[in-house]
Amino acid sequence: MAVKVEFRPVGRSGQEWIWKARDESNTISISGQRFDSLSDAVRDARIQIDGLDAPDPDDDGPFAA
């Protein structure tokens, strides 16, 4: 199942993050909280969508090219 996840800055300063995801059936999930950093938002999205409990040690994170 393919899932498209979008991370968006929120708040007046734009320094908090939320995520929303859409799957192939157009079902939308939106994070229920704001995160202080993009990496925290990515971690939460992975846990909520993939059911991962811990980060993958081989993953370079959201900032890898």
C-alpha positions as CSV (number, residue, x, y, z in Angstrom):
1,M,0.0,0.0,0.0
2,A,1.4,3.4,-1.0
3,V,1.1,6.3,1.4
4,K,1.9,9.9,0.6
5,V,3.0,11.9,3.7
6,E,3.2,15.6,3.7
7,F,4.9,17.6,6.5
8,R,3.8,21.2,7.0
9,P,5.1,24.0,9.2
10,V,2.4,25.5,11.5
11,G,2.0,28.3,14.0
12,R,2.8,31.9,13.7
13,S,6.6,31.4,13.7
14,G,6.3,28.3,11.4
15,Q,8.6,26.4,13.7
16,E,6.2,23.7,14.7
17,W,5.3,20.8,12.4
18,I,2.3,18.6,11.6
19,W,1.9,15.7,9.2
20,K,-0.9,14.4,7.1
21,A,-1.0,11.2,5.1
22,R,-3.2,10.0,2.2
23,D,-3.3,6.3,1.2
24,E,-4.4,4.8,-2.2
25,S,-8.1,4.8,-1.1
26,N,-7.8,8.6,-0.3
27,T,-8.2,8.0,3.4
28,I,-6.5,10.8,5.2
29,S,-4.8,10.7,8.6
30,I,-3.6,13.9,10.3
31,S,-1.3,14.1,13.2
32,G,-3.2,15.0,16.4
33,Q,-0.4,17.2,17.8
34,R,2.3,19.7,16.8
35,F,5.9,18.8,16.9
36,D,8.9,21.0,17.8
37,S,11.0,19.6,14.9
38,L,10.6,18.1,11.5
39,S,12.5,15.0,12.7
40,D,10.0,14.5,15.6
41,A,7.1,14.8,13.1
42,V,8.8,12.2,10.7
43,R,9.3,9.8,13.6
44,D,5.7,10.1,14.8
45,A,4.4,9.6,11.2
46,R,6.5,6.4,10.8
47,I,5.2,5.0,14.1
48,Q,1.6,5.9,13.3
49,I,1.6,4.8,9.7
50,D,4.1,1.9,9.5
51,G,3.7,0.7,13.1
52,L,7.4,1.1,13.7
53,D,8.3,1.2,17.4
54,A,11.9,2.2,16.9
55,P,13.8,4.1,14.2
56,D,15.7,2.0,11.7
57,P,19.4,2.2,12.5
58,D,20.3,2.1,8.8
59,D,18.0,5.1,8.0
60,D,19.7,8.4,7.4
61,G,16.6,10.3,8.4
62,P,14.6,12.9,6.6
63,F,17.7,15.1,5.7
64,A,19.6,12.5,3.6
65,A,20.0,13.2,-0.1
